[in-house]
């Protein structure tokens, strides 16, 4: 067998292994514990959305336990209420910047309180059988080079080492995000107009904007073991055979006079975040590291081919490119519209995840400041029912179904004569 035919089989093995290693299992409840960056509910939605798309058969519940201004030690006062009593099975913990007062309390006393808080969170959670991931905090807007050797980095490195010594897992969000920050800084240096500079933070240099939250969600997914590849399919158009299929099945292959058609049924789908979201891939390499939705077609005659899936034009590719294989996760023939049906499904799921987040946020706010309402118990039941319904709806939207793929030779470009 030629090397090009071996590649999809290797991808199958890699995909199967990686999927088994993803930290979130069927039946898990993941609670995000943190400060205002967690309470902003940005990166947490990315993790939820990804899990829905990539593992639609896994029923995972997500709880946001972020609280503005909080610290690792301070969170101990609410750990039972906001985490341990919620049926949590997986806990991510992201503190640091408030623990040293945004740098005004970067001293041994506050470092020790931070470490004491980390130790207590881990030990209390482990007694309940919770799988704990202690994370370093989100980056600030400080220069990556100076932040790498700064007090906050050293303190949280000690927190990660302590967590590992206690048997907890760790995710170095700071360095994961810093890779992205370095790309942004390098690009900004070559752009003379400050108005065109890209930023990961709002004006205070601490809280994240949307791109920063995406960077944090990306770093957390990598830390949770999110596999690089969603699925891969290799079809030989000349023989009408499936050469390899990873995390999907291929059936109904039919040779056409000018191409080939077949049915592809995936077990999971790629993460897409709406029209124009691919512009962020310049900074955050989602396609190569989280979103490999691969198609390889060999045995085609030379020429260009139009790929349609469920009747929609996804793109145009040469026979050589198709033989080498393409990642079509975010492919589209019209930048104003989603590409394949998987893209449209993910865009729709994003809207439901956002709606669930808004509804949850409203009820969370009400319970904090208006729980004395005589109808509070009824409202709480209704809010829970609405939350359950939105989760069910999102899972239905994310569920893969058999897609009809069709590759046909593209019509030659027309030429005009004077």
BARO-190447 format. One record per residue (C-alpha): x, y, z. Coordinates in steps of 0.1 Angstrom, whole numbers, padded with zeros to 4 digits, always signed. Example, Ala and Ser with C-alpha at 12.3 -4.5 7.8 and 13.67 -1.06 7.14 Angstrom:
// BARO-190447
+0123-0045+0078/+0137-0011+0071/
//
This chain:
// BARO-190447
+0000+0000+0000/+0013+0035-0009/+0022+0059+0019/-0007+0082+0010/-0030+0053+0017/-0014+0046+0050/-0018+0081+0063/-0056+0079+0070/-0051+0046+0088/-0025+0062+0110/-0049+0091+0116/-0076+0066+0127/-0053+0051+0154/-0043+0086+0166/-0079+0098+0167/-0091+0068+0187/-0063+0071+0212/-0068+0108+0217/-0106+0106+0221/-0101+0081+0249/-0078+0105+0267/-0101+0135+0267/-0106+0144+0304/-0144+0147+0302/-0163+0115+0304/-0200+0105+0299/-0219+0116+0330/-0193+0141+0343/-0201+0175+0358/-0174+0200+0352/-0172+0230+0375/-0151+0260+0366/-0138+0277+0398/-0121+0311+0395/-0123+0348+0397/-0139+0375+0374/-0123+0361+0343/-0142+0328+0349/-0173+0347+0360/-0173+0365+0326/-0183+0331+0312/-0163+0333+0280/-0137+0305+0280/-0161+0282+0298/-0186+0284+0269/-0158+0274+0245/-0151+0243+0265/-0189+0235+0266/-0194+0241+0229/-0164+0220+0219/-0175+0191+0241/-0210+0191+0226/-0197+0190+0190/-0168+0167+0194/-0184+0142+0218/-0222+0144+0212/-0229+0111+0229/-0213+0122+0262/-0236+0138+0286/-0215+0164+0304/-0229+0191+0326/-0211+0225+0330/-0213+0248+0360/-0197+0282+0363/-0184+0290+0398/-0165+0322+0390/-0167+0351+0414/-0152+0385+0407/-0123+0395+0430/-0119+0360+0444/-0087+0343+0454/-0077+0307+0459/-0078+0311+0497/-0110+0331+0496/-0128+0305+0475/-0126+0281+0504/-0155+0299+0521/-0178+0290+0492/-0162+0257+0481/-0190+0236+0496/-0218+0257+0483/-0206+0264+0448/-0186+0232+0440/-0187+0202+0463/-0225+0203+0467/-0232+0205+0430/-0223+0169+0420/-0190+0180+0406/-0169+0152+0392/-0142+0174+0375/-0130+0207+0388/-0108+0233+0371/-0093+0260+0393/-0079+0293+0379/-0066+0319+0404/-0036+0341+0408/-0039+0377+0399/-0062+0387+0428/-0041+0366+0452/-0013+0391+0448/-0036+0422+0445/-0028+0428+0408/+0008+0430+0418/+0005+0453+0448/+0008+0423+0472/+0034+0402+0455/+0051+0391+0487/+0058+0359+0506/+0027+0363+0528/+0002+0363+0499/+0021+0337+0480/+0017+0314+0510/-0020+0321+0513/-0023+0312+0476/-0005+0279+0481/-0026+0272+0512/-0057+0278+0492/-0046+0255+0464/-0037+0227+0489/-0070+0229+0506/-0091+0230+0474/-0073+0199+0461/-0075+0179+0494/-0112+0188+0501/-0122+0180+0465/-0102+0147+0464/-0121+0135+0495/-0153+0138+0474/-0137+0118+0445/-0134+0149+0423/-0108+0150+0396/-0090+0183+0400/-0071+0204+0374/-0052+0232+0390/-0045+0259+0363/-0022+0288+0361/-0041+0320+0356/-0048+0339+0324/-0021+0361+0310/-0021+0398+0316/-0011+0424+0290/+0024+0426+0305/+0052+0419+0280/+0055+0381+0275/+0093+0382+0281/+0090+0400+0315/+0059+0381+0326/+0077+0348+0320/+0101+0356+0348/+0077+0376+0370/+0064+0370+0405/+0030+0358+0393/+0045+0332+0370/+0069+0319+0397/+0041+0318+0423/+0017+0299+0401/+0045+0275+0390/+0048+0266+0427/+0011+0261+0428/+0012+0237+0399/+0041+0218+0414/+0022+0216+0447/-0009+0203+0430/+0010+0176+0412/+0026+0165+0444/-0009+0160+0458/-0020+0139+0429/-0040+0165+0411/-0037+0173+0373/-0025+0207+0361/-0030+0229+0331/-0005+0257+0324/-0030+0281+0309/-0005+0310+0312/+0021+0296+0289/-0005+0281+0265/-0020+0316+0261/+0014+0332+0260/+0022+0314+0228/-0008+0332+0212/+0002+0365+0229/+0037+0363+0213/+0021+0360+0178/-0001+0390+0185/+0028+0411+0199/+0050+0402+0168/+0022+0412+0144/+0015+0445+0163/+0052+0455+0160/+0049+0454+0122/+0017+0474+0122/+0024+0512+0124/-0012+0522+0131/-0020+0515+0167/-0057+0515+0158/-0051+0483+0139/-0033+0465+0167/-0048+0433+0180/-0054+0429+0217/-0063+0400+0241/-0074+0423+0269/-0097+0452+0277/-0081+0485+0287/-0071+0474+0322/-0047+0449+0309/-0060+0421+0331/-0096+0412+0320/-0099+0394+0287/-0117+0405+0256/-0134+0380+0233/-0102+0370+0216/-0085+0366+0250/-0113+0344+0262/-0111+0322+0231/-0073+0319+0237/-0080+0308+0273/-0106+0283+0262/-0083+0269+0236/-0055+0265+0262/-0078+0248+0285/-0091+0224+0259/-0055+0215+0250/-0048+0209+0287/-0079+0186+0290/-0065+0164+0262/-0087+0175+0234/-0077+0155+0203/-0063+0173+0173/-0084+0153+0148/-0122+0150+0146/-0124+0124+0119/-0108+0114+0086/-0120+0096+0055/-0100+0084+0025/-0119+0072-0006/-0104+0058-0038/-0125+0072-0066/-0109+0049-0092/-0119+0016-0074/-0149+0029-0054/-0133+0016-0022/-0130+0031+0013/-0093+0031+0020/-0096+0043+0056/-0121+0059+0079/-0112+0073+0113/-0140+0082+0138/-0165+0080+0109/-0180+0055+0085/-0181+0058+0047/-0207+0040+0026/-0226+0041-0007/-0195+0050-0028/-0205+0055-0064/-0181+0063-0093/-0195+0091-0115/-0186+0100-0150/-0169+0131-0137/-0161+0123-0101/-0174+0103-0071/-0201+0104-0044/-0205+0088-0011/-0221+0090+0024/-0200+0100+0054/-0213+0095+0089/-0191+0111+0117/-0191+0103+0154/-0183+0139+0163/-0180+0172+0145/-0156+0202+0144/-0159+0233+0164/-0169+0264+0144/-0178+0297+0161/-0198+0316+0136/-0192+0335+0104/-0157+0352+0103/-0145+0332+0133/-0118+0317+0110/-0101+0351+0111/-0090+0342+0146/-0071+0312+0133/-0043+0335+0125/-0036+0338+0162/-0051+0306+0176/-0044+0274+0155/-0077+0257+0160/-0078+0239+0126/-0044+0222+0130/-0046+0214+0167/-0083+0208+0175/-0103+0207+0143/-0090+0181+0119/-0120+0172+0097/-0101+0155+0069/-0110+0143+0035/-0087+0125+0011/-0098+0113-0023/-0074+0094-0046/-0078+0081-0081/-0094+0112-0096/-0085+0123-0131/-0064+0155-0132/-0084+0187-0130/-0104+0208-0105/-0134+0195-0086/-0163+0211-0068/-0171+0195-0035/-0208+0196-0025/-0221+0183+0008/-0258+0179+0012/-0261+0199-0020/-0241+0229-0007/-0209+0240-0024/-0181+0237+0001/-0151+0245-0021/-0131+0238-0052/-0100+0216-0051/-0075+0201-0076/-0072+0164-0079/-0037+0167-0065/-0048+0185-0034/-0076+0160-0028/-0051+0131-0032/-0029+0147-0005/-0059+0153+0018/-0077+0185+0029/-0089+0197+0063/-0124+0209+0054/-0136+0218+0090/-0140+0255+0082/-0141+0254+0044/-0168+0275+0027/-0174+0289-0007/-0191+0319+0007/-0176+0339+0036/-0210+0352+0045/-0224+0317+0051/-0213+0285+0068/-0197+0258+0047/-0207+0222+0052/-0236+0211+0074/-0212+0205+0103/-0203+0242+0102/-0240+0252+0102/-0247+0228+0131/-0219+0242+0152/-0230+0278+0145/-0265+0269+0157/-0251+0251+0188/-0231+0283+0196/-0264+0303+0197/-0280+0277+0221/-0249+0277+0243/-0250+0315+0245/-0288+0314+0252/-0282+0289+0280/-0255+0310+0294/-0277+0341+0294/-0306+0323+0311/-0282+0308+0337/-0267+0342+0343/-0301+0358+0349/-0311+0331+0374/-0277+0333+0391/-0281+0371+0395/-0316+0368+0408/-0306+0342+0434/-0279+0365+0446/-0300+0397+0450/-0337+0388+0448/-0340+0354+0464/-0366+0368+0488/-0391+0369+0460/-0422+0349+0472/-0421+0330+0439/-0384+0322+0442/-0388+0284+0445/-0411+0283+0415/-0388+0305+0395/-0358+0283+0404/-0377+0252+0392/-0386+0269+0359/-0350+0280+0354/-0338+0245+0359/-0363+0232+0335/-0353+0258+0309/-0316+0249+0314/-0323+0212+0309/-0344+0219+0278/-0316+0241+0263/-0290+0214+0270/-0312+0188+0253/-0317+0211+0223/-0280+0218+0220/-0272+0180+0220/-0298+0174+0193/-0284+0201+0171/-0248+0188+0176/-0256+0152+0167/-0240+0141+0134/-0261+0126+0107/-0251+0109+0074/-0239+0136+0049/-0240+0131+0012/-0206+0141-0004/-0203+0147-0041/-0172+0156-0061/-0176+0165-0097/-0153+0181-0122/-0156+0219-0122/-0167+0236-0153/-0138+0253-0171/-0136+0290-0165/-0153+0309-0193/-0131+0332-0214/-0144+0364-0230/-0132+0377-0264/-0131+0413-0275/
//
